[in-house]
Amino acid sequence: MSSSRRMAVARSSHSPGLFTLTRGKVFLAVSLAITWWFASILPHYRPAIQASIQATVKARIDEARQKYIPSIKVDWDTGPNDDDPRSAYNVSKVALLIEPRPLPHLVPQILHMISTVPPDWRFVFIGSEKSVVSVGRPHATKHHQVIGKLDLMVLPEPWEIDTKEKVFRLLTDLRFYDEFLPGVEWILKYEADSILCSNSETSLNDWLDWHWVGAPKTPDDHFSGNGGLSLRRVSAIRRVLNFQARYNNTEPEDEWFGKRVYVLPGAKVASGADQALAVEDVYFDNAMGYHVRDGGRNLADAVWKDRAQRKKIINYCPELSMIMDMKLERERCDGDNRQGEIHPPPPSQAEANRKKLEEAQRKAKQEADKAKAAAESDRQRAAAEAARKERLQKAKNNKMVSTSPTNTLPAAAIPAVTAPLIASPTLISNPPVTEVPNGPNGPTIHDGGIHHSVDSYGNDVFVDYWSGVSPVPEEPAAEDPSAVTDADIGTAFVNNPDVE
């Protein structure tokens, strides 16, 4: 072999080293680099890929739904806010009652006010824990709470309402309106001793352009704004409270506001009785409501003293009976002149009144005794009649006949009676029983004024021996083979042990 061939064989039998750069190693390195590059950029494209996949799936589902499932559309018209039932009412109009006492008439009063105030108004009751529980217990108030018409509220600390002064402080504090009455513009403030009359032809919404309206204290009062029953605008209240504050333990809140709202630029306030909302100290016809201070224990003479005017008020506004303490006419004291004054009568008149009362009591007792005697007489008559029937029944059942005429009355002494019964005979308790011979209607028993007889059909017939009155005989019954006949009985007897 030549030297050149041996050198070629030596080169072909030698394998490349580990770090020798070959084609396969280059391909592998490039593949790894590309894979790492794709792996590094994949997180940036993942949202786009997922969105593309979701869009594709949604498009396929919508296509299948439109092709195989019919379309149904439901339109729920529940107002602007489906979660809050109060959205069905005007949030700017609120009727407000603040009462910490659990009075028994609060529930009927609130329900009446709800029925009288226009339907777009909401109601808010602020009270203590006891008063809120008492108002919220009936089903009627629960219903109004569910539909968003009524809110019951216990104010958190440090707010307090257990005295009038603390209520005055509450109503003159701007934070109260911001925290508990947000968005409210008109407030109908009423108390436990005020009421709206359902017979009024005026609507509460007719007063919305006024800033403050209530009841006047005098006929020419320049500010008719007594706060027991008043309509007030919160915007005017805010204007006052933004630059002034009420000192504690001073005048009531309605008087304090009145002096400031009256001079407030652009404010429209009621004055005199012609522009008043309610009656308190000054009377006028066809008032929208009444405020009776202290539940009627502190009434104004100009309104309530005259009896005819008082009757006119009650007939016009019968709802006053819910908030006023009333008594019956018969409960009046002696000497009451029906005008709020009591003048004791002179001794002679008092004695005459006493005798008149005693006479009325005596007559009532006599009537009661007569009724009792009549009932007792009816009971005795029924008992005697039952005993008589029992004696006759025993006589029939025993089939006893007596021929010894002990104390017998002659048959001729019994008058012939044909008149119908016109009155129930008077029975004598424990009458003497006597026997009489067979009469035209069969054997008879005579017991002290009542003449008993059994006719040929076995029917019971009786005669008032003294008056000669007999009932019309009953129709003869069908003959019963087992019935007792005249021949079986014969003449009746007296003092038999089986006959009482």
C-alpha positions as CSV (number, residue, x, y, z in Angstrom):
1,M,0.0,0.0,0.0
2,S,1.2,3.4,-0.8
3,S,1.9,6.0,1.8
4,S,-0.9,8.4,0.5
5,R,-3.6,5.6,1.0
6,R,-2.4,4.9,4.5
7,M,-2.7,8.5,5.5
8,A,-6.4,8.7,4.2
9,V,-7.4,5.5,6.1
10,A,-5.9,7.0,9.2
11,R,-7.9,10.2,8.8
12,S,-11.2,8.3,8.2
13,S,-10.8,6.2,11.3
14,H,-10.3,9.2,13.6
15,S,-13.7,10.4,15.4
16,P,-14.4,14.2,16.0
17,G,-13.9,15.6,19.5
18,L,-16.6,16.8,22.0
19,F,-16.1,20.5,21.3
20,T,-15.9,20.0,17.6
21,L,-18.5,22.1,15.8
22,T,-20.7,19.9,13.6
23,R,-23.9,20.5,11.7
24,G,-26.1,18.6,14.2
25,K,-24.8,20.6,17.1
26,V,-25.5,23.8,15.3
27,F,-29.1,22.7,14.5
28,L,-29.7,21.7,18.1
29,A,-28.4,25.1,19.4
30,V,-30.6,27.0,17.0
31,S,-33.7,24.9,18.0
32,L,-33.1,25.6,21.7
33,A,-32.7,29.3,21.2
34,I,-35.9,29.5,19.2
35,T,-37.8,27.5,21.9
36,W,-36.5,29.8,24.7
37,W,-37.5,32.9,22.6
38,F,-41.1,31.6,22.2
39,A,-41.3,30.7,25.8
40,S,-40.2,34.2,26.8
41,I,-42.7,36.0,24.7
42,L,-45.7,33.6,25.3
43,P,-46.9,35.3,28.6
44,H,-47.3,38.6,26.7
45,Y,-49.6,37.0,24.2
46,R,-51.6,34.8,26.6
47,P,-54.4,37.3,27.3
48,A,-54.8,37.8,23.5
49,I,-54.9,34.1,22.9
50,Q,-57.4,33.5,25.7
51,A,-59.6,36.3,24.4
52,S,-59.5,34.9,21.0
53,I,-60.5,31.5,22.3
54,Q,-63.3,32.9,24.4
55,A,-64.6,35.0,21.5
56,T,-64.6,31.9,19.3
57,V,-66.4,29.8,21.8
58,K,-69.0,32.6,22.5
59,A,-69.6,33.1,18.8
60,R,-70.2,29.3,18.4
61,I,-72.6,29.3,21.5
62,D,-74.5,32.4,20.2
63,E,-74.8,30.8,16.8
64,A,-76.2,27.6,18.3
65,R,-78.5,29.5,20.6
66,Q,-80.0,31.5,17.8
67,K,-80.3,28.5,15.6
68,Y,-81.8,26.0,18.1
69,I,-83.2,27.9,21.2
70,P,-86.1,30.4,20.8
71,S,-85.4,33.9,22.1
72,I,-87.4,35.2,25.2
73,K,-87.3,38.8,26.5
74,V,-88.5,39.7,30.0
75,D,-88.9,43.4,30.8
76,W,-88.9,44.1,34.5
77,D,-90.1,47.6,35.1
78,T,-89.3,48.2,38.8
79,G,-88.2,51.8,38.7
80,P,-84.8,53.3,38.8
81,N,-83.5,51.4,41.8
82,D,-84.7,47.8,42.2
83,D,-83.1,47.3,45.6
84,D,-84.6,50.2,47.5
85,P,-88.4,50.2,47.8
86,R,-88.3,53.8,49.0
87,S,-87.5,54.8,45.4
88,A,-91.1,54.5,44.6
89,Y,-91.8,57.6,46.7
90,N,-90.6,61.2,46.5
91,V,-87.5,61.3,48.7
92,S,-87.8,65.1,49.2
93,K,-91.2,64.8,51.0
94,V,-91.2,63.4,54.6
95,A,-93.8,63.4,57.3
96,L,-91.9,63.4,60.6
97,L,-93.1,62.2,64.1
98,I,-90.7,62.3,67.1
99,E,-92.1,60.6,70.2
100,P,-90.2,58.7,72.9
101,R,-93.3,57.5,74.8
102,P,-95.0,54.2,73.7
103,L,-98.5,55.8,73.6
104,P,-101.3,53.4,72.6
105,H,-102.8,55.7,69.9
106,L,-99.5,56.1,67.9
107,V,-100.3,53.3,65.5
108,P,-103.8,54.4,64.5
109,Q,-102.6,58.0,64.3
110,I,-99.8,57.1,61.9
111,L,-102.0,54.9,59.8
112,H,-104.6,57.7,59.6
113,M,-101.9,60.2,58.6
114,I,-100.7,57.8,55.9
115,S,-104.2,57.5,54.4
116,T,-104.7,61.3,54.5
117,V,-101.3,62.7,53.3
118,P,-100.8,62.5,49.5
119,P,-99.4,59.1,48.4
120,D,-96.0,60.3,47.2
121,W,-95.0,61.3,50.8
122,R,-92.8,59.0,53.0
123,F,-93.1,58.8,56.8
124,V,-90.3,58.7,59.4
125,F,-90.9,57.8,63.0
126,I,-88.1,58.7,65.5
127,G,-88.5,57.3,69.0
128,S,-87.0,55.4,71.8
129,E,-86.5,51.6,71.8
130,K,-89.9,51.1,73.6
131,S,-91.9,53.4,71.3
132,V,-90.3,52.0,68.1
133,V,-91.1,48.4,69.2
134,S,-94.7,49.3,70.0
135,V,-95.2,51.1,66.7
136,G,-93.4,48.4,64.6
137,R,-95.3,45.4,66.2
138,P,-98.6,45.6,64.3
139,H,-98.8,44.0,60.8
140,A,-100.1,47.2,59.2
141,T,-96.9,49.1,60.1
142,K,-94.8,46.2,59.1
143,H,-96.4,46.2,55.7
144,H,-95.7,50.0,55.3
145,Q,-92.1,49.3,56.3
146,V,-91.7,46.6,53.7
147,I,-93.0,48.7,50.9
148,G,-90.7,51.6,51.9
149,K,-93.5,53.9,53.0
150,L,-92.5,54.1,56.7
151,D,-89.1,54.1,58.4
152,L,-88.8,53.5,62.2
153,M,-85.6,55.0,63.7
154,V,-83.8,55.0,67.0
155,L,-81.1,57.7,66.9
156,P,-77.6,56.7,68.0
157,E,-75.7,58.4,70.7
158,P,-75.2,61.2,71.5
159,W,-78.6,62.2,70.1
160,E,-81.4,62.2,72.7
161,I,-85.2,62.9,72.5
162,D,-86.4,62.1,76.0
163,T,-87.4,65.7,76.8
164,K,-88.8,68.6,74.8
165,E,-85.6,70.6,75.1
166,K,-83.6,67.8,73.6
167,V,-86.0,67.6,70.7
168,F,-85.6,71.3,70.2
169,R,-81.9,70.9,70.1
170,L,-82.2,68.1,67.6
171,L,-84.4,70.1,65.2
172,T,-82.0,73.2,65.4
173,D,-78.9,71.1,64.6
174,L,-77.8,71.1,61.0
175,R,-76.2,67.7,61.4
176,F,-79.5,66.1,62.0
177,Y,-80.8,67.1,58.5
178,D,-77.5,66.0,56.9
179,E,-77.2,62.6,58.6
180,F,-80.8,61.4,59.0
181,L,-82.8,63.4,56.4
182,P,-80.5,63.7,53.4
183,G,-82.2,64.9,50.2
184,V,-85.4,66.0,52.1
185,E,-86.8,69.4,51.1
186,W,-90.3,69.4,52.7
187,I,-91.1,68.2,56.2
188,L,-94.6,67.8,57.6
189,K,-93.8,67.8,61.3
190,Y,-96.7,66.5,63.5
191,E,-96.8,65.4,67.1
192,A,-98.8,62.8,69.1
193,D,-101.5,65.4,69.8
194,S,-102.0,66.6,66.2
195,I,-104.1,65.2,63.4
196,L,-105.0,65.9,59.8
197,C,-108.8,65.9,59.0
198,S,-109.9,63.6,56.2
199,N,-112.8,66.0,55.4
200,S,-110.5,68.8,54.4
201,E,-110.7,69.7,50.7
202,T,-107.1,71.1,50.8
203,S,-104.2,68.9,49.8
204,L,-100.8,69.0,51.6
205,N,-99.2,69.5,48.2
206,D,-101.0,72.8,47.8
207,W,-98.7,74.3,50.4
208,L,-95.4,73.3,48.8
209,D,-94.5,76.8,47.6
210,W,-94.5,78.0,51.2
211,H,-91.4,78.0,53.4
212,W,-93.2,77.7,56.7
213,V,-96.9,77.3,57.5
214,G,-98.6,76.1,60.7
215,A,-101.1,77.5,63.2
216,P,-101.5,81.1,64.3
217,K,-101.5,82.2,68.0
218,T,-103.7,85.2,67.4
219,P,-106.1,86.1,64.6
220,D,-103.6,88.8,63.3
221,D,-100.4,86.8,64.0
222,H,-97.7,87.8,61.5
223,F,-96.2,84.3,61.6
224,S,-98.7,81.4,61.6
225,G,-96.1,78.7,62.4
226,N,-96.8,76.8,65.5
227,G,-94.8,73.7,65.1
228,G,-97.1,71.1,66.6
229,L,-98.6,70.6,63.1
230,S,-96.5,72.5,60.5
231,L,-95.1,72.2,57.0
232,R,-91.5,73.6,56.7
233,R,-88.9,73.7,53.9
234,V,-85.4,72.4,54.8
235,S,-83.7,74.9,52.5
236,A,-85.0,77.7,54.6
237,I,-83.9,75.9,57.8
238,R,-80.4,75.4,56.4
239,R,-80.1,79.1,55.5
240,V,-80.9,80.0,59.1
241,L,-78.6,77.4,60.7
242,N,-75.7,78.3,58.4
243,F,-75.3,81.6,60.2
244,Q,-77.1,81.3,63.5
245,A,-77.4,78.8,66.4
246,R,-80.0,78.4,69.1
247,Y,-78.9,78.7,72.7
248,N,-79.9,75.7,74.9
249,N,-82.8,76.0,77.3
250,T,-84.3,79.0,75.6
251,E,-87.5,79.4,73.5
252,P,-89.0,76.5,71.6
253,E,-87.7,75.6,68.2
254,D,-90.8,76.8,66.2
255,E,-90.7,80.2,67.8
256,W,-86.9,80.5,67.3
257,F,-87.2,79.6,63.7
258,G,-90.2,81.8,63.2
259,K,-88.4,85.0,64.2
260,R,-85.7,84.3,61.7
261,V,-87.6,82.7,58.7
262,Y,-90.1,85.6,58.8
263,V,-87.3,88.1,58.0
264,L,-85.4,85.8,55.7
265,P,-85.1,87.3,52.2
266,G,-87.4,85.5,49.7
267,A,-89.1,83.3,52.3
268,K,-92.8,82.8,52.1
269,V,-94.4,82.3,55.5
270,A,-98.1,82.1,56.5
271,S,-99.6,84.9,58.6
272,G,-103.0,85.2,60.3
273,A,-105.9,82.7,60.2
274,D,-106.6,83.2,56.5
275,Q,-103.2,81.5,55.6
276,A,-103.0,78.9,58.4
277,L,-102.6,75.2,58.0
278,A,-104.0,74.1,61.3
279,V,-106.1,75.2,64.3
280,E,-104.5,75.5,67.7
281,D,-105.4,78.8,69.5
282,V,-107.5,80.5,66.8
283,Y,-110.5,78.8,65.2
284,F,-111.4,79.0,61.5
285,D,-113.6,76.9,59.3
286,N,-112.4,74.0,57.1
287,A,-109.0,73.7,58.7
288,M,-106.7,71.1,57.3
289,G,-105.8,69.8,60.8
290,Y,-105.8,70.4,64.5
291,H,-103.2,70.5,67.2
292,V,-104.6,70.0,70.7
293,R,-102.0,70.6,73.3
294,D,-101.3,67.9,75.8
295,G,-103.9,65.6,74.3
296,G,-106.7,68.0,75.1
297,R,-105.7,68.8,78.7
298,N,-104.6,72.4,77.8
299,L,-107.3,73.6,75.3
300,A,-107.8,77.1,74.1
301,D,-111.1,78.6,75.2
302,A,-111.5,80.5,71.9
303,V,-111.7,77.2,70.1
304,W,-113.2,74.7,72.5
305,K,-115.3,76.5,75.1
306,D,-118.5,77.0,73.1
307,R,-120.5,73.8,73.0
308,A,-122.0,74.4,69.5
309,Q,-118.6,75.2,68.0
310,R,-117.1,72.2,69.8
311,K,-119.8,69.9,68.3
312,K,-119.1,71.4,64.8
313,I,-115.4,70.7,65.2
314,I,-116.0,67.0,66.2
315,N,-118.5,66.5,63.3
316,Y,-116.0,68.0,60.8
317,C,-112.9,66.2,62.1
318,P,-114.0,63.0,64.0
319,E,-110.4,61.8,63.9
320,L,-109.8,64.1,66.9
321,S,-111.2,61.3,69.1
322,M,-107.9,59.3,68.5
323,I,-105.7,61.9,70.1
324,M,-108.0,63.5,72.7
325,D,-109.2,62.3,76.1
326,M,-113.0,62.1,75.9
327,K,-115.7,61.0,78.3
328,L,-119.3,60.0,77.8
329,E,-122.1,62.5,78.3
330,R,-123.4,60.6,81.3
331,E,-120.1,61.0,83.0
332,R,-120.5,64.8,83.5
333,C,-120.3,66.2,87.0
334,D,-123.2,67.9,88.7
335,G,-123.2,71.5,87.8
336,D,-121.2,71.2,84.5
337,N,-122.4,74.0,82.3
338,R,-120.9,72.3,79.2
339,Q,-118.5,75.2,78.7
340,G,-115.6,73.9,80.8
341,E,-116.9,75.2,84.1
342,I,-118.4,73.4,87.0
343,H,-120.8,75.2,89.3
344,P,-122.0,73.0,92.2
345,P,-125.9,73.1,92.4
346,P,-127.6,74.4,95.6
347,P,-128.5,71.9,98.3
348,S,-132.1,71.7,97.2
349,Q,-131.2,71.0,93.6
350,A,-128.6,68.5,94.7
351,E,-131.3,66.7,96.8
352,A,-133.6,66.7,93.8
353,N,-130.9,65.3,91.6
354,R,-130.2,62.6,94.2
355,K,-133.9,61.7,94.4
356,K,-134.2,61.6,90.6
357,L,-131.2,59.3,90.5
358,E,-132.7,57.0,93.2
359,E,-136.0,56.9,91.4
360,A,-134.3,55.9,88.2
361,Q,-132.4,53.2,90.0
362,R,-135.7,52.0,91.7
363,K,-137.5,51.8,88.3
364,A,-134.6,49.9,86.8
365,K,-134.6,47.4,89.7
366,Q,-138.4,47.0,89.3
367,E,-138.0,46.2,85.7
368,A,-135.3,43.7,86.5
369,D,-137.5,42.1,89.1
370,K,-140.4,41.8,86.7
371,A,-138.2,40.2,84.1
372,K,-136.9,37.8,86.7
373,A,-140.4,36.9,87.9
374,A,-141.6,36.4,84.3
375,A,-138.7,34.1,83.7
376,E,-139.4,32.1,86.9
377,S,-143.1,31.9,86.0
378,D,-142.3,30.5,82.6
379,R,-140.0,28.0,84.2
380,Q,-142.6,26.8,86.7
381,R,-145.2,26.6,83.9
382,A,-142.9,24.5,81.8
383,A,-142.1,22.3,84.8
384,A,-145.8,21.8,85.7
385,E,-146.6,20.9,82.2
386,A,-143.9,18.4,82.0
387,A,-145.1,16.8,85.4
388,R,-148.7,16.7,84.1
389,K,-147.6,14.9,80.9
390,E,-145.6,12.5,83.0
391,R,-148.5,11.6,85.3
392,L,-150.8,10.9,82.3
393,Q,-148.2,8.8,80.7
394,K,-147.8,6.7,83.9
395,A,-151.6,6.3,84.1
396,K,-151.6,5.0,80.6
397,N,-148.7,2.7,81.0
398,N,-150.0,1.1,84.3
399,K,-153.6,0.7,82.8
400,M,-155.0,1.3,86.3
401,V,-158.8,1.8,86.8
402,S,-160.4,2.9,90.0
403,T,-164.1,2.7,90.8
404,S,-164.0,4.1,94.4
405,P,-165.0,7.8,93.9
406,T,-162.9,9.4,96.6
407,N,-163.4,13.2,96.5
408,T,-165.1,12.7,93.2
409,L,-166.4,15.7,91.4
410,P,-169.8,15.2,89.7
411,A,-169.6,15.0,86.0
412,A,-172.4,17.5,85.7
413,A,-170.2,20.1,87.4
414,I,-167.8,20.1,84.5
415,P,-168.9,22.6,82.0
416,A,-169.2,21.7,78.3
417,V,-166.3,23.5,76.6
418,T,-166.0,24.2,72.9
419,A,-164.0,27.4,72.8
420,P,-160.5,27.3,71.4
421,L,-157.5,28.0,73.7
422,I,-156.9,31.7,73.9
423,A,-154.5,31.8,76.8
424,S,-152.2,29.5,78.7
425,P,-154.0,28.2,81.8
426,T,-152.5,29.2,85.2
427,L,-151.0,26.2,86.9
428,I,-151.1,25.7,90.6
429,S,-148.0,24.2,92.3
430,N,-148.8,20.8,94.0
431,P,-152.6,21.0,93.1
432,P,-155.0,18.6,94.8
433,V,-155.7,15.7,92.4
434,T,-159.4,14.6,92.1
435,E,-161.1,12.0,89.9
436,V,-164.2,12.5,87.7
437,P,-166.3,9.9,85.9
438,N,-165.8,9.2,82.3
439,G,-166.6,12.3,80.3
440,P,-167.6,12.6,76.6
441,N,-163.9,12.3,75.8
442,G,-163.0,9.4,78.0
443,P,-161.5,9.1,81.5
444,T,-160.4,12.4,83.1
445,I,-158.2,13.6,86.0
446,H,-158.9,16.9,87.6
447,D,-156.1,18.6,89.6
448,G,-157.0,21.9,91.1
449,G,-158.4,23.9,88.2
450,I,-156.9,21.9,85.2
451,H,-159.2,19.3,83.8
452,H,-157.3,16.5,82.0
453,S,-158.9,14.1,79.6
454,V,-157.9,11.3,77.2
455,D,-160.1,11.0,74.2
456,S,-161.0,7.8,72.4
457,Y,-157.9,8.1,70.2
458,G,-155.5,8.3,73.2
459,N,-154.8,12.0,72.7
460,D,-154.2,14.3,75.7
461,V,-156.9,17.0,76.2
462,F,-157.0,19.4,79.1
463,V,-159.6,22.0,80.2
464,D,-159.2,25.0,82.5
465,Y,-162.0,24.1,84.9
466,W,-162.3,27.7,86.2
467,S,-162.4,29.5,82.9
468,G,-163.9,26.8,80.8
469,V,-161.3,27.1,78.1
470,S,-160.2,24.1,76.1
471,P,-157.7,23.8,73.3
472,V,-158.7,22.7,69.8
473,P,-158.2,18.9,69.7
474,E,-155.3,17.7,67.6
475,E,-156.0,15.6,64.6
476,P,-156.4,11.9,65.6
477,A,-153.4,9.9,65.0
478,A,-153.4,6.5,63.3
479,E,-154.6,3.8,65.5
480,D,-151.9,1.8,67.1
481,P,-152.8,-1.8,68.1
482,S,-150.5,-1.5,71.1
483,A,-152.1,1.8,72.2
484,V,-154.1,2.1,75.4
485,T,-157.9,2.2,74.8
486,D,-160.8,3.5,76.8
487,A,-161.8,0.1,78.0
488,D,-158.3,-0.5,79.3
489,I,-158.3,2.6,81.3
490,G,-161.9,3.1,82.6
491,T,-162.1,5.8,85.2
492,A,-159.0,7.5,86.6
493,F,-158.2,7.2,90.3
494,V,-156.7,9.4,92.9
495,N,-153.8,8.9,95.3
496,N,-152.3,6.1,93.4
497,P,-148.6,5.7,94.3
498,D,-147.7,5.7,90.6
499,V,-149.4,9.0,89.9
500,E,-147.8,12.1,91.4
